[in-house]
Each structure stands twice: as structure tokens, then as C-alpha cells.
Amino acid sequence: MVAFGKKLKERQIQEWQGYYIDYKLMKKKVKLYGRQIEVGAIDRKNVLKDFSRMLDSQIEKTVLFILEQQGHFACRISALGKERESLIEQSYLSKITELREAYRGVGKDLLQLLYFVEINAVGLRKILKKFDKRFGYKFTNYYVKTRANHPYSQLQQVFKHVGLGAVVGAISRNLSDLQDCQGSYLSIYDQPTLSLQDPVVELMKAAADRLNHSTNFLEYLGQHALIMQEELPTPIEENVDDERYHFMSLLLNLANTFLYMVNTYIIVPTADDYSMNLGAPPTVCGIVIGAMAVAQIFSSVYFSAWSNKSYFRPLVFSSIVLCAGNIMYALAYDVNSLGLLVFGRLFCGLGSARAVNRRYISDCVPLKIRMQASAGFVSASAFGMACGPALAGLLQINCKLHKITINQDTLPGWVMAVGWLFYLVWLCISFREPAHQIEETRVAQEASGSVENEEIEKGLAKPFLSSSDECKQDDDDDDDDDEQECDAGEETPKVSHGAAKSMKSAYKLLTPSVKVQLLIYFMLKYVVEILLSESSVVTAYYFHWSTSKVSLFLAGIGLTVLPVNIVVGSYISNMFEDRQILLASEIMVFLGILISFDIVFPYSVPQYVIAGLVLFVSAEVLEGVNLSLLSRVMSSRLSRGTYNGGLLSTEAGTVARVIADATITLGGFLGERRFLNFTLVPSLLICISSILATCYTYNSLY
């Protein structure tokens, strides 16, 4: 295992060696404090005072060096600016390329400084976490508040970089101005949407964004996919090998995601009518809709394991199974078999390849576009969710074709079967199986015990005071002297630091805060599934809506997904802390559930529509913030392997959907008059539980 102390040594620039924080010294100091407290040689007050002074000194050393380097960069950029003006005035456009290379050179040197700041910031956060864990203090909270809020804060220089941002801006602006070698100079300030193709600019921007923990729409949306990065990026790692990347294969991967979501929701508006035509109560639609989710609980595991060795074969298998499942679903009408109807949906669930879709993006898409690919995965899912009900509303044909009935109940099955057949042909023609040499090598290394532990956390991609600071295991416990540390008064047995080998071992890696995030995810998936799956039954009983009206309603709320995420990702998440948005969203979901109840007043269309919009939009905001937090607080050991963080979240959401659909079916035994309130009560209780758990967890952390 190579933990943070050793990684810090490996990544140090030799010329700057004396300016990095002395992580090893501070780590030994923490151990010394522990021994001194045990023998009564020092008290708590002196420990806090001494450690605070040491941190202040280490930060000051680093900050003064950063300021010195900023001055050097400012001088270099100023000199290049004078040269640039001279070239333009004398029309020496032939030398523009040389000048651009000079600016790129400054940008590459600046990247080294950005990484210098980033790894020092990670080191500070880790040593504070270590101190809190060993002594049980909330020292981190005290130290950051007192230092960061002071008008002469040096800590702010490590985490908020106005000076470095100005240097990045100067290089970006000048490279943009010199982009047109024919003399047409465009300003990034006049055209903020101007595309900057220079890779140095993109690398600088990515590094600066990590330092400032800025959030934009693509980053926010991409985090919904819960495709976690294993460690702090380095300049070498950001220039990834593109051999495994194939654009058409990525497009096919996203198409699979889109079609599966269409397949999931296309039957929602007509499932109750289909059930009645087969002689069952309309609330049996809960079993019909939920059967797909039941099968997905198992398919997610074997698809995740299969993706360790192949991507093409699982996608082919998925397409064949889904095509067959939809044919069964459509034929159930003429066979007059409710069992075949349910079995067809179970078969569709066995073809759920979302674990493969996530894994492909994580393993085969270059780092520089991985966030965009993750955002594409989420967008494809959202678009499919909206298109499914909308498509069902258009399929209003009623005819016979060689004894096969074609109507609004069977057409979703036939349309999806044809869609998966075309997809299968496209897949076989265009998909390129990437090499699995990297994964196989890594597995072999882990088996032999020679693999390095990739446990360095993502640094400033996480908030400085994130709940990851309460991790059960200290990721750097055996660095420097290879000594296994333990909490005060406790012995910690040695553990394997590879990927989780089973669902049980993966669950053991979950901290209390991660468990709360998964509870929230379970809750929001449950309430959304209740809203969507019972919509046709509720609206038919109260408002006598047709299939087209139900489809229009479901498609309408589905289309709110991307606009809501744009607003939250671009604005709200930059104005409020994630935990504030999290709690506010949970409260709004609670209000949406309350509005949905049929208690006193006659139930009306405005009440139902407003309640549905409030509940669905709040749940979407909650999902985005929750997964954003989850991707940052989940153990890095869950970023790879079969039993990864994405699989855990998928299983939590799938189980929620299964229980919600079962609740709908059970509610049917009480009659349609009591059906709505019966299904909403569990939603209300689970929502209250998640709110209480959130308050308790964050109060204990902050």
C-alpha cells in the first residue's frame, strides 16, 4: 500500500521540496501527543495550542511560496504581453505561433503550481482528520472557522485563489486572443461562450475549478451517474491514453441507457388498463411495473461482474433478453395470461445493463471528457424517462394483424422489441470492444499483493468540511513507517485495501454518513415510484383521465429533470452548501407528500398536479445533491470492482422501487377510495425518517 505520505514524496517537485507541508512531521507529532496524553505529560489545552501553531507555520510557509511564484508568473506574462503588442503593431503574424507556445509554456508551469497547492490542501485536510479521529475533538471545525474567516487569513490562500485565478485568466485570455492567426482577435470577455480548444487552458481550468470547488452544470449533472474517481489527478494522469476510447461505442452505450429507461416507463400509462383486460384489478399494475425492478436487483450484480471482462457481450445479451421480454409482454394480451405479462417484464429486468453503462464510462472514457460522458448518461436516462410515457400516449392504434392484437396495451411491447432489435444490429456493426489489459493487470497485482493502494481522496473536489472526515478507517494509517495506527485505546486489525469482494464487505465500508445518503436515495426513489406508478389508477378514479392525458402529465414532469438540474447545478449549488440544499429538498418532498393526501377538500386536478410537480422536482433536486455528496464521501475502495458505489446506489434505488410497487398492489385490496392515502403513508414515514437522520448526522458532524 502506498498511502498519502509516500504519495506526497513521489509527487514533490524537487526544486520546491522545502515548501510542501511537512506531513510526516505533523503525523509524528499527532502520535507524540497521544503518548503524552496517555502518561499525563500534557493536557488538551496545550495540545490544541501547539498543534494550531504548527499548522499556522506550515500554512504560512506554503502560502508565501505560492505568492512568490505568482509574482514570477505575473512578470513572465507581462513580458509576453509587451512582445504581443509589438508583434501586432508590426504585423508580425508569422510569429504568433511562437508567442502562443510561449504562453502555453507559462500555462504548463502554472499547472505545476496548481497541483502543488492542491496536494498541500489535501494534506492539510487529511492531517486534520487524523487529529480529530485520534483525540475525538472537533478541532477541524474550530480551526477552519477561526482561520478562514479572519481578514488576514492565510488558509484562504490555500483554498480560494484570487491571485492564481487571475494568472489562469490572463493566460486563457491571451491564448484566446491569439487563436485566429489571421488577425481577427476575439475576446473571451466579449464572447463568454467562445470555445477554447487549447488543451493547456482546459487543464488549467479543471485544476483551478478543483481548487475553488466550483460547480457547473456538467459537473453537477455528471455526478448523478455516481461514477467516482479513484484519486487526486496528476498532470500525467490527465493526459490519459485514448486507445480504449471509441466515440461510436460510447454513443451505443448511451443509447442502451436511453432505450432501457424508455422501456421502463412506456407501460406506466397503460399498465392498469392491460391488467383489467386480463381480468385482474387495476392496482395489479404495481406488480407489472415492479417486476422489472425485481429482476434488476439480480441483473445489476451479474452485469457488474461481467463488465470486468467484457462490455460488448453483456450489451448483446441485454438487447436479446429485452427484445424477448417485450415480445412476451405484447403476446400476453392474445394468450390472455397475466403470468406471461409479468414474466415478460421480469425478463426485461434481467436485461438491465446500467452497471455496464456506468462501468464503460468509468473505464473507457478519457478523463478530460469523462464528466461530459457522465452528464450524457444522466441526460439519456432523463430523456428516456420523459419519452417513455409520451410515446405510450401516441400509440393509440386498435387493430388485428394475423390474430395478433395491436392496441395501446400491446404496442409498447412491440415497439420496444423492434427498437431493441435495431439496436442489436447497430451494436454488432459499430461497437468496438476495448482492451481489458489494464483491468486484468490490476486484478493480478491485487491478487499478488503488489498493487499500490489508490486511496488518496480527491482533495478539493470534496468540500473541506465534508462528512468524509468521519471515515471509519484512516486511509493513510500505514504510510511512512508502514505502521498500522489505531484509534486511542483500540487495536485495529489489518484489513485488505483492495476492492470489495462481496456485498457484505462493501456494506462494511459504508460510514454512517454514507448510510444516511443511501437512505435518502432510497426515500426519493420510493416516493417518485409511488407517484409515477399509481398515476394511471389515481387519475382514472378521481379525474377519469384517458391514457393520453396520463401520458402527457408523466412526460411533462419528466421533462423538468434537465431544467431543474441546470438551475441547481449552475446557480443554487454555488450559493448554498450541499447539506443546506439537501435538507431543504427533503422538507419540500415532505410538503409534496402532504399536499398529495386526500383528506378534507374534494380532490382536484390542480391539487394533484401541484403536489406531483412539487414532489417530483424536489426529489430531482434532492437526488442531484445527494449523489453529489455520496460520490465524495464514499470510500475510494468502492470506486472499482464488481461491488462498487454505483452498484450499491443502484440496488438501494431498485429495492425502493420494488417495495413501492408492492405497496401499490397491496393498496388495491383496500379499495380505490382508500388507495391513495394508503400508499402515501409509507412515503411520509420514510421521508420523516430521512429528515431526522440527516439532521442527526450533520449536527454530530458540525
RABELGI-V997875 format. One record per run of one state. SS is the DSSP state (A for helix, B for strand, O for the rest). FROM is the first residue (numbers start at 1). TO is the last residue. If there is no record, write none. Layout:
BEGIN
ss->(SS,SS)
from->(FROM,FROM)
to->(TO,TO)
END
This chain:
BEGIN
ss->(O,A,O,A,O,A,O,A,O,A,O,A,O,A,O,A,O,A,O,A,O,A,O,A,O,A,O,A,O,A,O,A,O,A,O,A,O,B,O,B,O,A,O,A,O,A,O,A,O,A,O,A,O,A,O,A,O,A,O,A,O,A,O,A,O,A,O,A,O)
from->(1,4,12,14,20,23,40,44,90,93,136,139,149,155,160,162,178,199,213,217,226,235,239,247,266,271,278,282,307,312,336,338,350,354,365,367,395,399,402,404,407,411,431,437,449,459,462,467,471,503,509,512,534,535,543,547,559,560,576,578,597,605,634,636,640,645,671,672,702)
to->(3,11,13,19,22,39,43,89,92,135,138,148,154,159,161,177,198,212,216,225,234,238,246,265,270,277,281,306,311,335,337,349,353,364,366,394,398,401,403,406,410,430,436,448,458,461,466,470,502,508,511,533,534,542,546,558,559,575,577,596,604,633,635,639,644,670,671,701,702)
END
